[in-house]
Amino acid sequence: MKYLKKWYINLSIQRKILYCTLGVALVVLLAASVSQYMSASSIVTEQTRKQSAGVVNELSVNLDHYFDMVRNSFEYIANNSTVQEELESDEPYKSDGTELYSYYSRSGQIRRLLLQGYTSIYMKDIQLYGYNGANHLLANNREIHEKTAQISCELAEQAKGRCIYYNASEEGLMYMAKQIKDSLTMKPVGILRASIKLSYLKKMTITARDSLAAHIFLLDNDKNVLIESAENDATISDRSWIEKISGNTGEFLFTADGQGYDCVYQRSSDTGLTVVGMIPMSFLQKTARGLQKTTIMLILASLMLCIFLANILAKGIAGPIKRTSKAMQQFAEGDFSVRLPEGRRDEIGTMNSVFNQTIEKIEQLIKQVVEMETVNKDIEFQALQAQINPHFLYNVLDTINWMARKKGEDNICHMVTSISSLMRASISNKRSMVYIREEIKYVQDYLYIQETRYGDKFTSYIEVDERLNELEIPKMTIQTLVENAVIHGVENATWDCFLYVSGEITDGMAVFTVKDDGVGMSQEQLEKLMGTEEEPDHEAERTHTHLGVYAVRKRLDYVYQNKARMSITSEPGKGTQVILEIPMNGNVGVTYRKCDEPVNENNKKRGDER
């Protein structure tokens, strides 16, 4: 142990990382693979068992449908007026099916009725008895087992109108019989009986048998075996499993002749017949065995991959450490030109970055001081210039307004005032949040400008609940939505358009709607409008607004902590509707904390002046 510890200490860092990584990976890989295999094997086996049970249940349903068809034929024949008349007649027809008779006679009509319910593929014969002596037989083979037929008729009499199913497997048949009653007096008048070929029922089980590689049994109401269907006519001699069947449905495990089986059974409540599927466990585990091989292959492939990755990991960690150690030695000797690569984003890359930054800061300290002084002067100049330019524009607009007013041009005065108001809102007003009454004023100024521009091409109507006047929202939010409505809805329309702006309180939310009946937008245009593309930096390249719908939505998400909602619906040729929902936070006039507005008296004063 001491030797092993010494050997490990003396290993290079690369080999230590390699061996430790491989050891941990191998343990985790084996544990995870075994656990995954056991879990997957259990799931696959259980799923296969459920599918097998579904096949058995489907076979039971198919048998029920078949017997329902025969039972419906019995009901039709028994309730037929001709049959009723024959069974109550004082001169009934007695025949074994060999006599000739008129097509239009009562006997001929009854024979045609029996033909409707008789099919030689799955029936041996069908016979109508009457307590008045009537006897109508339809069969390919005239041989009738009188004793068995008599027993089925007696059982039918005991059932008093219900269909009974009698096992005659020694004859290869199952008898089905029903007592016929007078439709008015409900007095018993006869018996309708048919013998069904077990070979046909056995054919119905072939699909289920082959798909499951199973033994299919059909039991009668007394749990006697009617048929056994298995590949190559194999049989299971041990029948003790029959005693485990109880209830209408279920499953259990059973071992016979050294082979394990999963027994699934389904009993029909109508016929009393039970379908039993004995599915070999080898069939259920067949998929799991394939999964076992796949798991082994994955373990081997994963192990090879672990060796490869562990080697890369060891080299990736040990190599940079060697380079860093060498660079630090050069730095200690006075070489300030040494640099380490900074392309990595891990801890080593961070360490290299810090090392390089330390050297650069020492060399560039004086240069940074000089550059900072220059930058400060530029900032001061730009600040003064930013104040001069807007004031110059305001003075020009005021001059135009004064000249228009002097000449009595009220429309021009109103237009210039609206433009000036919008410019002050977007340039001079540094507040990030404004009251709804202020925002609506921006919208009114903008719409006045556009209505003047387009003339009678469109009209607008604004309807906002007065309780929302003191609510604060991010500046130019509604104005941007209105501007987009004009740009995308009205500008390209060839008809007169109407723009509607509303604001109301619904369920504690301030709901604003901007709706137009303009040209609308396609889905592609709507996605582009909601997109994240940045608008051009130069004013000459901007065609409409400096705030896109995407920017408005992002700002609302930030201010209201993702509690504000905005939805846009549009249809080409019919218009566009934008619905904006902003939380009231409990009280009108109280909103969430402002995103970037400085809180001081100067801001408040400028807001009051505005």
Backbone torsions as a table, in degrees:
resi	resn	phi	psi	omega
1	MET	NA	-40.8	179.4
2	LYS	-65.0	-40.2	179.0
3	TYR	-65.1	-41.1	-179.8
4	LEU	-63.3	-40.2	179.7
5	LYS	-65.1	-42.2	179.5
6	LYS	-65.2	-39.8	178.4
7	TRP	-62.2	-40.1	-178.5
8	TYR	-69.2	-39.7	-179.0
9	ILE	-63.7	-37.4	-176.3
10	ASN	-80.7	-5.5	177.8
11	LEU	-69.5	153.5	174.5
12	SER	-70.5	159.7	-179.7
13	ILE	-59.4	-36.9	-179.1
14	GLN	-61.4	-44.9	-179.1
15	ARG	-71.3	-36.2	177.5
16	LYS	-59.6	-47.2	-179.9
17	ILE	-63.1	-41.5	-178.1
18	LEU	-62.1	-50.6	-176.5
19	TYR	-66.9	-42.7	-179.5
20	CYS	-65.5	-41.4	180.0
21	THR	-64.0	-43.3	179.6
22	LEU	-64.0	-41.8	-179.8
23	GLY	-62.3	-47.6	179.8
24	VAL	-65.0	-43.8	-177.9
25	ALA	-63.4	-38.7	-179.2
26	LEU	-65.1	-45.0	179.6
27	VAL	-63.1	-47.5	-179.2
28	VAL	-64.2	-40.2	-178.7
29	LEU	-63.5	-46.3	-179.9
30	LEU	-64.3	-44.5	-179.3
31	ALA	-63.6	-43.9	-179.1
32	ALA	-67.6	-38.6	-178.5
33	SER	-66.9	-44.9	179.7
34	VAL	-63.9	-44.8	179.5
35	SER	-63.0	-42.8	-179.5
36	GLN	-65.6	-39.3	179.3
37	TYR	-65.4	-44.4	-179.9
38	MET	-62.1	-43.4	-179.7
39	SER	-66.1	-47.4	-178.8
40	ALA	-64.9	-40.1	179.3
41	SER	-61.7	-42.4	178.7
42	SER	-63.8	-42.2	-179.0
43	ILE	-65.9	-44.5	-178.8
44	VAL	-63.6	-44.6	179.8
45	THR	-62.7	-42.5	180.0
46	GLU	-66.1	-38.4	179.4
47	GLN	-67.1	-41.0	177.4
48	THR	-63.3	-38.6	178.2
49	ARG	-62.8	-41.4	179.3
50	LYS	-65.6	-39.8	178.1
51	GLN	-64.9	-38.8	178.4
52	SER	-64.2	-43.2	177.3
53	ALA	-61.9	-36.0	177.6
54	GLY	-65.0	-37.0	177.8
55	VAL	-64.7	-43.8	178.7
56	VAL	-63.4	-42.2	179.3
57	ASN	-64.1	-38.7	178.2
58	GLU	-64.5	-39.2	177.0
59	LEU	-62.5	-43.3	178.5
60	SER	-60.8	-41.1	178.7
61	VAL	-64.6	-41.0	178.7
62	ASN	-62.3	-41.5	177.1
63	LEU	-63.7	-40.7	177.7
64	ASP	-61.7	-40.2	178.9
65	HIS	-63.9	-39.2	179.1
66	TYR	-63.7	-48.7	-179.4
67	PHE	-68.4	-29.5	173.9
68	ASP	-62.6	-39.2	179.0
69	MET	-63.6	-45.3	178.7
70	VAL	-64.9	-42.0	-179.4
71	ARG	-63.7	-37.9	177.5
72	ASN	-65.9	-37.0	176.0
73	SER	-63.0	-41.7	177.1
74	PHE	-59.4	-45.2	-178.7
75	GLU	-62.7	-40.0	-179.4
76	TYR	-64.6	-45.2	-178.9
77	ILE	-67.1	-44.4	-175.6
78	ALA	-63.7	-34.3	-176.5
79	ASN	-93.4	1.6	179.3
80	ASN	-67.7	138.5	-176.1
81	SER	-64.7	-34.1	179.3
82	THR	-66.0	-43.1	178.8
83	VAL	-64.0	-43.0	179.1
84	GLN	-60.3	-41.6	179.3
85	GLU	-65.8	-40.6	-179.2
86	GLU	-64.7	-42.2	-176.3
87	LEU	-74.6	-15.6	177.4
88	GLU	-104.8	-0.5	-176.8
89	SER	-73.2	149.0	174.7
90	ASP	-81.3	-14.1	178.3
91	GLU	-124.7	70.2	-178.6
92	PRO	-72.6	161.2	179.4
93	TYR	-92.7	130.7	178.9
94	LYS	-117.7	123.2	-175.3
95	SER	-152.9	154.7	171.3
96	ASP	-106.3	11.0	175.8
97	GLY	94.9	2.8	-176.4
98	THR	-101.5	-15.8	-175.7
99	GLU	-76.1	158.5	174.5
100	LEU	-99.5	148.0	-177.1
101	TYR	-154.5	167.2	-176.7
102	SER	-71.7	145.1	179.9
103	TYR	-62.4	-36.6	-175.5
104	TYR	-93.9	2.5	178.7
105	SER	-74.1	165.4	179.3
106	ARG	-62.5	-36.2	178.9
107	SER	-65.4	-38.3	178.1
108	GLY	-65.4	-39.6	178.9
109	GLN	-65.4	-40.2	179.5
110	ILE	-66.6	-38.2	179.0
111	ARG	-62.6	-40.5	179.0
112	ARG	-66.1	-35.3	176.0
113	LEU	-63.4	-42.6	179.2
114	LEU	-65.7	-34.4	178.0
115	LEU	-63.7	-32.8	178.7
116	GLN	-64.8	-32.4	-179.4
117	GLY	-96.2	-6.4	-175.7
118	TYR	-104.6	133.3	173.0
119	THR	-135.9	122.3	-174.8
120	SER	-66.5	-16.9	-178.8
121	ILE	-65.9	-42.4	-176.3
122	TYR	-119.4	1.4	177.1
123	MET	-124.4	145.0	173.9
124	LYS	-90.1	-41.9	177.7
125	ASP	-160.5	165.4	173.1
126	ILE	-140.0	136.7	-172.1
127	GLN	-141.1	141.3	177.6
128	LEU	-114.9	118.6	176.4
129	TYR	-104.2	147.4	172.4
130	GLY	-124.9	141.0	177.1
131	TYR	-65.5	-14.3	176.3
132	ASN	-89.1	6.0	178.2
133	GLY	100.7	-1.3	179.4
134	ALA	-65.6	143.1	-178.7
135	ASN	-150.5	114.5	178.8
136	HIS	-125.8	122.6	-176.9
137	LEU	-122.5	137.5	175.4
138	LEU	-132.9	114.9	-176.8
139	ALA	-160.8	150.9	173.2
140	ASN	-77.0	-34.9	-179.5
141	ASN	-112.8	124.6	-174.7
142	ARG	-76.7	-6.8	-178.2
143	GLU	-76.3	122.5	-179.0
144	ILE	-124.9	132.7	175.6
145	HIS	-81.4	95.4	-172.6
146	GLU	-59.4	-38.9	-176.6
147	LYS	-66.3	-45.3	179.8
148	THR	-66.6	-40.3	178.3
149	ALA	-62.4	-39.2	179.7
150	GLN	-64.7	-40.7	179.2
151	ILE	-62.7	-43.4	-179.7
152	SER	-63.5	-35.9	179.2
153	CYS	-68.5	-39.6	178.3
154	GLU	-63.9	-40.6	177.5
155	LEU	-64.2	-36.1	179.1
156	ALA	-65.6	-38.8	178.1
157	GLU	-63.8	-37.9	178.5
158	GLN	-68.6	-31.0	-179.5
159	ALA	-74.3	-18.3	174.7
160	LYS	55.0	55.0	173.3
161	GLY	106.3	-16.5	177.4
162	ARG	-87.4	151.0	177.1
163	CYS	-74.0	137.9	176.8
164	ILE	-116.9	156.3	-179.0
165	TYR	-127.6	119.5	-174.3
166	TYR	-116.1	131.7	-177.9
167	ASN	-82.3	118.2	173.7
168	ALA	-129.1	55.9	-174.6
169	SER	-64.3	-26.6	178.4
170	GLU	-65.5	-22.7	176.0
171	GLU	-96.3	-3.0	-175.8
172	GLY	74.4	23.8	-175.4
173	LEU	-133.7	162.5	167.6
174	MET	-132.1	124.9	-176.3
175	TYR	-89.6	139.8	176.4
176	MET	-126.0	126.8	-174.9
177	ALA	-141.1	154.4	-179.9
178	LYS	-147.9	136.3	176.5
179	GLN	-80.8	133.6	-179.8
180	ILE	-97.7	135.5	179.8
181	LYS	-119.6	153.0	176.1
182	ASP	-62.4	130.5	-174.0
183	SER	-66.0	-18.9	-179.6
184	LEU	-101.5	-48.9	-174.6
185	THR	-94.5	-10.6	-177.7
186	MET	60.3	24.5	176.6
187	LYS	-84.0	133.7	178.6
188	PRO	-60.8	131.4	-177.6
189	VAL	-126.3	-10.5	-179.9
190	GLY	176.3	-173.4	-178.1
191	ILE	-133.4	137.3	172.3
192	LEU	-113.1	125.6	-174.0
193	ARG	-132.5	147.2	175.0
194	ALA	-144.6	148.2	176.6
195	SER	-110.7	124.0	-176.3
196	ILE	-102.6	134.5	-177.4
197	LYS	-74.4	125.9	176.9
198	LEU	-67.4	-25.4	179.2
199	SER	-63.7	-33.1	177.6
200	TYR	-69.4	-42.3	178.5
201	LEU	-63.1	-34.8	178.8
202	LYS	-65.5	-36.5	177.8
203	LYS	-64.0	-31.8	-179.9
204	MET	-67.0	-19.9	-177.8
205	THR	-91.1	-5.8	-171.6
206	ILE	-63.3	-43.5	-177.9
207	THR	-60.6	-47.7	179.3
208	ALA	-64.7	-39.5	-179.5
209	ARG	-62.9	-46.4	-176.3
210	ASP	-71.3	-36.3	-178.3
211	SER	-69.5	-25.7	-178.3
212	LEU	-107.3	-5.7	-173.4
213	ALA	53.3	41.3	-169.4
214	ALA	-114.0	167.7	168.0
215	HIS	-94.1	124.0	179.1
216	ILE	-107.9	125.7	177.5
217	PHE	-116.0	146.0	171.8
218	LEU	-121.5	117.8	-177.6
219	LEU	-106.5	146.4	175.9
220	ASP	-83.1	-171.8	-175.3
221	ASN	-64.8	-23.3	179.2
222	ASP	-97.5	14.6	179.3
223	LYS	64.6	26.5	172.0
224	ASN	-87.5	143.8	-176.1
225	VAL	-75.9	120.1	174.4
226	LEU	-85.3	-51.2	179.1
227	ILE	-140.6	153.8	170.6
228	GLU	-130.3	122.4	-176.9
229	SER	-119.3	120.5	179.2
230	ALA	-148.5	156.0	179.3
231	GLU	-63.8	136.6	-178.9
232	ASN	60.2	23.8	177.5
233	ASP	56.8	31.5	176.6
234	ALA	-70.0	152.0	-178.0
235	THR	-128.3	158.7	173.6
236	ILE	-114.1	112.2	-175.1
237	SER	-72.7	-32.6	-178.7
238	ASP	-77.2	114.2	-178.4
239	ARG	-108.6	17.9	-178.9
240	SER	-67.7	-17.2	179.0
241	TRP	-64.6	-22.4	-177.9
242	ILE	-60.6	-33.9	-177.9
243	GLU	-67.7	-18.4	-179.0
244	LYS	-83.4	-6.8	-178.8
245	ILE	-80.2	123.7	177.1
246	SER	-149.5	142.6	-178.2
247	GLY	82.2	-176.1	-175.7
248	ASN	-86.8	-24.5	-178.4
249	THR	-152.9	155.4	179.3
250	GLY	164.0	-175.7	177.7
251	GLU	-156.7	155.5	178.7
252	PHE	-158.3	162.1	178.5
253	LEU	-94.7	143.3	-177.1
254	PHE	-148.6	142.6	179.4
255	THR	-117.1	126.4	179.7
256	ALA	-141.6	132.7	178.4
257	ASP	56.1	36.9	178.2
258	GLY	74.8	8.0	-178.6
259	GLN	-117.4	131.5	177.9
260	GLY	-84.3	140.3	-179.9
261	TYR	-130.8	148.1	168.8
262	ASP	-104.9	110.7	-175.5
263	CYS	-92.6	120.9	178.0
264	VAL	-118.8	129.5	-178.2
265	TYR	-132.7	153.1	179.6
266	GLN	-142.7	120.7	-178.8
267	ARG	-102.9	134.5	178.4
268	SER	-84.0	127.6	178.6
269	SER	-74.8	-16.5	-179.8
270	ASP	-86.4	-49.3	-175.1
271	THR	-97.3	-18.3	-175.8
272	GLY	78.1	2.1	179.8
273	LEU	-81.5	142.9	-179.0
274	THR	-117.9	125.4	175.1
275	VAL	-94.7	125.5	-179.3
276	VAL	-119.6	126.4	175.1
277	GLY	-112.5	118.0	178.1
278	MET	-102.1	99.1	-173.2
279	ILE	-96.2	123.3	-179.9
280	PRO	-61.5	139.0	178.1
281	MET	-63.2	-27.7	178.1
282	SER	-63.8	-32.5	177.0
283	PHE	-69.8	-41.8	-179.2
284	LEU	-66.0	-32.9	-176.2
285	GLN	-93.9	4.0	-177.6
286	LYS	-62.0	-45.8	179.1
287	THR	-65.8	-37.6	180.0
288	ALA	-63.8	-34.9	178.2
289	ARG	-65.9	-38.6	174.6
290	GLY	-64.3	-36.1	177.2
291	LEU	-65.5	-33.8	179.0
292	GLN	-63.9	-43.8	178.3
293	LYS	-64.0	-42.0	179.2
294	THR	-62.0	-39.6	-179.3
295	THR	-63.7	-41.6	179.7
296	ILE	-63.4	-44.1	179.4
297	MET	-63.0	-39.6	179.3
298	LEU	-66.3	-37.1	178.1
299	ILE	-62.2	-45.5	-179.8
300	LEU	-64.3	-44.2	179.6
301	ALA	-64.5	-40.1	179.8
302	SER	-65.9	-36.4	179.0
303	LEU	-64.3	-43.7	178.0
304	MET	-63.0	-40.3	179.0
305	LEU	-65.9	-37.7	178.2
306	CYS	-62.6	-41.7	178.6
307	ILE	-62.1	-43.7	-179.2
308	PHE	-64.2	-47.6	-177.8
309	LEU	-69.2	-36.7	179.0
310	ALA	-63.7	-37.9	178.0
311	ASN	-65.6	-41.5	177.5
312	ILE	-64.3	-41.2	179.6
313	LEU	-61.8	-44.6	-178.8
314	ALA	-62.5	-43.6	178.7
315	LYS	-68.1	-37.5	-178.3
316	GLY	-65.1	-28.2	179.9
317	ILE	-91.0	-45.0	-175.4
318	ALA	-71.1	-36.9	-178.1
319	GLY	-61.8	-52.1	178.7
320	PRO	-61.8	-32.4	178.5
321	ILE	-63.7	-41.1	177.7
322	LYS	-62.8	-44.0	-180.0
323	ARG	-65.1	-39.4	179.4
324	THR	-65.4	-40.4	179.3
325	SER	-62.5	-41.2	179.8
326	LYS	-67.2	-41.2	179.9
327	ALA	-66.1	-37.7	178.3
328	MET	-65.4	-34.2	176.0
329	GLN	-64.8	-41.4	178.5
330	GLN	-65.6	-40.1	178.5
331	PHE	-64.1	-39.1	178.9
332	ALA	-64.7	-25.5	179.1
333	GLU	-86.4	-0.6	175.4
334	GLY	102.6	9.3	180.0
335	ASP	-88.1	101.5	-178.4
336	PHE	-87.5	-0.4	179.7
337	SER	-90.0	-6.0	-177.5
338	VAL	-69.0	139.4	178.3
339	ARG	-138.6	151.0	177.2
340	LEU	-111.6	147.3	-179.4
341	PRO	-64.4	139.5	-177.6
342	GLU	-115.1	17.5	-177.7
343	GLY	-71.5	-22.4	-179.2
344	ARG	-75.3	151.0	178.4
345	ARG	-113.1	11.8	179.5
346	ASP	-95.2	-167.6	-178.3
347	GLU	-62.2	-36.5	179.3
348	ILE	-66.2	-40.9	177.1
349	GLY	-63.4	-37.9	176.6
350	THR	-63.9	-43.2	178.6
351	MET	-62.8	-42.4	177.4
352	ASN	-62.6	-40.4	179.8
353	SER	-63.5	-43.4	178.7
354	VAL	-63.3	-41.0	179.2
355	PHE	-60.7	-47.9	-179.8
356	ASN	-65.8	-40.7	-179.1
357	GLN	-64.3	-35.3	179.3
358	THR	-62.8	-44.0	178.8
359	ILE	-66.2	-43.7	-177.7
360	GLU	-64.3	-37.1	179.8
361	LYS	-65.0	-37.0	178.5
362	ILE	-65.8	-40.3	-176.9
363	GLU	-77.0	-29.9	-171.7
364	GLN	-107.6	11.0	-175.3
365	LEU	-60.0	-48.9	-178.8
366	ILE	-66.0	-41.1	-179.5
367	LYS	-62.4	-37.6	-180.0
368	GLN	-65.9	-38.2	179.3
369	VAL	-61.8	-44.6	-179.8
370	VAL	-64.4	-44.2	-178.9
371	GLU	-64.1	-37.3	-179.8
372	MET	-64.3	-39.3	178.1
373	GLU	-63.4	-41.8	178.4
374	THR	-63.7	-42.2	179.8
375	VAL	-63.5	-40.3	-179.6
376	ASN	-62.2	-40.1	178.4
377	LYS	-65.7	-41.4	178.1
378	ASP	-62.2	-40.2	-179.5
379	ILE	-64.4	-43.6	179.5
380	GLU	-62.4	-39.7	179.8
381	PHE	-65.9	-44.2	179.8
382	GLN	-63.9	-37.0	178.6
383	ALA	-63.2	-44.1	178.3
384	LEU	-64.6	-40.4	-179.7
385	GLN	-65.2	-38.5	179.9
386	ALA	-64.8	-28.9	178.4
387	GLN	-79.6	-35.5	-177.1
388	ILE	-70.2	-46.5	-174.9
389	ASN	-58.5	-50.6	179.0
390	PRO	-61.2	-41.9	-179.3
391	HIS	-63.2	-35.5	176.7
392	PHE	-63.3	-44.1	179.3
393	LEU	-63.5	-41.6	179.3
394	TYR	-62.2	-41.7	179.5
395	ASN	-62.8	-41.6	178.7
396	VAL	-62.1	-45.8	-180.0
397	LEU	-63.8	-39.3	177.4
398	ASP	-63.1	-38.1	178.1
399	THR	-63.5	-44.9	178.2
400	ILE	-61.5	-43.3	-179.5
401	ASN	-60.9	-42.6	-178.3
402	TRP	-65.8	-41.6	-179.2
403	MET	-67.0	-40.4	179.3
404	ALA	-67.1	-40.8	179.9
405	ARG	-63.8	-36.7	-179.6
406	LYS	-64.4	-33.2	-179.1
407	LYS	-92.6	3.2	176.1
408	GLY	79.4	18.7	178.6
409	GLU	-88.0	82.0	-176.4
410	ASP	-65.3	-37.4	-179.3
411	ASN	-62.2	-41.7	179.0
412	ILE	-66.3	-39.0	177.9
413	CYS	-59.3	-47.3	-179.0
414	HIS	-63.1	-40.0	-179.6
415	MET	-64.0	-47.1	-178.9
416	VAL	-64.0	-39.7	178.9
417	THR	-62.5	-41.1	179.2
418	SER	-65.3	-41.5	179.5
419	ILE	-64.4	-44.3	-179.7
420	SER	-61.4	-40.4	-179.9
421	SER	-64.0	-42.8	179.2
422	LEU	-66.1	-38.2	179.4
423	MET	-66.1	-41.2	178.4
424	ARG	-64.1	-37.0	-179.4
425	ALA	-67.1	-39.4	-174.0
426	SER	-89.1	-24.1	-174.7
427	ILE	-109.7	-53.8	-171.7
428	SER	-84.7	-31.7	-177.7
429	ASN	-76.2	107.4	-175.5
430	LYS	-85.8	-3.9	-179.3
431	ARG	-71.3	139.3	177.9
432	SER	-86.0	-24.0	-178.6
433	MET	-118.2	137.9	178.0
434	VAL	-131.7	161.6	176.0
435	TYR	-75.3	156.5	179.3
436	ILE	-59.7	-39.2	179.7
437	ARG	-60.8	-35.6	176.6
438	GLU	-69.9	-43.8	-179.9
439	GLU	-61.9	-41.1	179.2
440	ILE	-65.5	-33.9	176.5
441	LYS	-63.4	-40.5	175.5
442	TYR	-59.8	-43.8	-178.9
443	VAL	-62.9	-43.5	-180.0
444	GLN	-62.7	-41.8	177.7
445	ASP	-62.2	-43.8	-179.4
446	TYR	-64.1	-45.3	-179.0
447	LEU	-65.5	-34.6	178.1
448	TYR	-62.8	-43.2	178.7
449	ILE	-60.2	-46.0	-176.3
450	GLN	-70.7	-38.3	178.8
451	GLU	-66.2	-35.5	175.7
452	THR	-67.0	-38.5	-179.2
453	ARG	-66.5	-45.2	-174.8
454	TYR	-91.7	-7.5	180.0
455	GLY	69.5	-128.0	-178.2
456	ASP	-88.9	11.6	-176.3
457	LYS	-67.1	-31.0	176.5
458	PHE	-151.8	154.9	176.0
459	THR	-126.0	162.1	-177.7
460	SER	-136.4	159.1	178.6
461	TYR	-144.5	130.5	-178.9
462	ILE	-116.8	129.1	-178.6
463	GLU	-138.1	103.4	-175.5
464	VAL	-126.2	131.6	177.5
465	ASP	-59.1	129.1	-177.8
466	GLU	-62.4	-23.2	179.0
467	ARG	-66.4	-13.9	-179.4
468	LEU	-92.1	-2.7	-174.3
469	ASN	-58.0	-36.9	-176.0
470	GLU	-93.3	5.8	175.9
471	LEU	-76.7	136.6	-179.3
472	GLU	-101.6	136.5	176.8
473	ILE	-137.1	163.9	175.9
474	PRO	-57.7	138.1	-175.5
475	LYS	-59.6	142.3	174.4
476	MET	65.7	22.1	-179.4
477	THR	-72.6	-57.8	-178.3
478	ILE	-68.5	-36.5	179.5
479	GLN	-59.6	-38.5	178.5
480	THR	-64.4	-41.6	178.6
481	LEU	-64.8	-39.9	177.5
482	VAL	-65.0	-42.0	-179.7
483	GLU	-62.6	-41.0	176.8
484	ASN	-64.4	-35.4	177.5
485	ALA	-63.4	-41.3	179.0
486	VAL	-67.3	-45.2	-175.6
487	ILE	-65.5	-50.3	-172.5
488	HIS	-90.8	-15.8	-176.6
489	GLY	-110.3	-44.1	-171.6
490	VAL	-95.2	-37.1	-169.2
491	GLU	-58.7	-39.0	-176.5
492	ASN	-98.9	4.5	-178.2
493	ALA	-77.4	146.3	178.4
494	THR	-102.5	5.9	-180.0
495	TRP	-125.1	168.5	177.2
496	ASP	-71.2	130.5	-174.2
497	CYS	-114.2	160.2	179.2
498	PHE	-128.2	130.8	-179.7
499	LEU	-116.8	127.0	-174.8
500	TYR	-120.8	127.4	178.0
501	VAL	-122.0	126.2	-178.4
502	SER	-135.8	158.0	175.7
503	GLY	-145.5	130.6	-179.0
504	GLU	-148.9	169.5	179.2
505	ILE	-108.6	123.2	-179.5
506	THR	-136.9	119.2	176.3
507	ASP	51.7	46.2	176.9
508	GLY	74.5	10.5	179.2
509	MET	-120.6	141.1	171.7
510	ALA	-85.4	116.1	-174.3
511	VAL	-110.2	119.1	179.1
512	PHE	-113.6	134.6	-178.3
513	THR	-123.7	130.6	173.8
514	VAL	-120.3	113.8	-172.3
515	LYS	-132.2	136.5	176.8
516	ASP	-136.0	160.7	177.2
517	ASP	-112.9	40.0	-179.2
518	GLY	-83.7	-149.5	-172.8
519	VAL	-73.6	-18.4	-178.5
520	GLY	72.8	-176.7	-178.4
521	MET	-138.3	150.1	172.1
522	SER	-78.7	171.0	179.8
523	GLN	-64.0	-35.6	179.2
524	GLU	-66.2	-42.7	178.6
525	GLN	-66.0	-37.1	179.7
526	LEU	-65.6	-40.6	177.9
527	GLU	-65.7	-37.6	178.2
528	LYS	-66.4	-38.7	178.2
529	LEU	-63.9	-36.5	-179.4
530	MET	-86.6	0.5	-173.2
531	GLY	-72.5	176.8	-174.6
532	THR	-102.5	8.8	-176.9
533	GLU	-62.4	135.9	178.3
534	GLU	-78.5	142.7	179.4
535	GLU	-80.3	159.7	-178.1
536	PRO	-59.2	148.1	-179.7
537	ASP	-77.6	-29.9	-174.5
538	HIS	-87.8	138.9	-178.0
539	GLU	-60.8	-32.8	-178.3
540	ALA	-66.0	-24.0	-177.4
541	GLU	-90.4	-10.6	-179.3
542	ARG	-85.8	125.0	-177.4
543	THR	-93.8	-26.3	-175.4
544	HIS	-138.3	-83.5	-170.0
545	THR	-123.7	151.9	179.4
546	HIS	-89.7	-2.3	176.9
547	LEU	-119.4	114.6	174.6
548	GLY	-83.4	167.2	177.8
549	VAL	-61.1	-35.8	178.9
550	TYR	-62.1	-44.1	-179.7
551	ALA	-63.9	-38.1	178.2
552	VAL	-62.4	-45.1	-178.2
553	ARG	-64.4	-41.9	179.1
554	LYS	-64.5	-38.9	179.7
555	ARG	-67.4	-38.8	176.9
556	LEU	-63.2	-40.4	178.2
557	ASP	-59.6	-40.0	-178.3
558	TYR	-72.0	-47.3	-175.4
559	VAL	-65.5	-43.3	-174.2
560	TYR	-102.7	15.4	173.1
561	GLN	56.1	46.5	176.3
562	ASN	65.2	19.3	178.5
563	LYS	-98.8	-11.2	174.5
564	ALA	-85.2	147.2	-177.6
565	ARG	-128.3	142.4	177.0
566	MET	-137.2	127.9	179.3
567	SER	-128.0	144.5	-179.2
568	ILE	-128.8	127.3	174.0
569	THR	-124.6	138.9	-177.6
570	SER	-152.0	148.8	177.3
571	GLU	-140.6	125.8	-178.4
572	PRO	-55.0	130.7	178.1
573	GLY	86.6	-9.6	-177.2
574	LYS	-120.7	-18.5	176.8
575	GLY	119.2	-176.4	-175.1
576	THR	-136.3	146.0	177.2
577	GLN	-133.4	128.9	177.2
578	VAL	-116.5	126.2	178.5
579	ILE	-116.1	123.8	-178.9
580	LEU	-117.0	123.4	-179.7
581	GLU	-115.8	122.4	-176.9
582	ILE	-121.8	130.7	-178.8
583	PRO	-67.0	140.9	179.4
584	MET	-85.4	-16.8	-179.5
585	ASN	60.1	32.8	172.4
586	GLY	98.8	-34.4	-175.4
587	ASN	-140.0	144.5	175.2
588	VAL	-67.4	135.4	179.8
589	GLY	91.1	-7.8	179.6
590	VAL	-113.1	120.3	-178.6
591	THR	-122.0	-176.9	178.0
592	TYR	-73.5	164.7	-176.6
593	ARG	-58.9	136.8	-177.0
594	LYS	-65.9	149.0	-171.6
595	CYS	-80.2	-41.0	-174.0
596	ASP	-144.0	15.7	-177.4
597	GLU	-84.3	123.9	176.3
598	PRO	-68.6	137.1	-178.5
599	VAL	-96.7	104.2	175.1
600	ASN	-157.6	171.4	-173.7
601	GLU	-70.2	-30.6	-178.5
602	ASN	-63.6	-43.1	177.9
603	ASN	-61.1	-45.4	-179.0
604	LYS	-60.8	-41.7	-178.7
605	LYS	-64.3	-44.0	179.1
606	ARG	-63.2	-36.9	178.2
607	GLY	-65.3	-40.0	-179.6
608	ASP	-66.6	-39.0	179.1
609	GLU	-62.3	-35.3	-179.2
610	ARG	-71.2	NA	NA
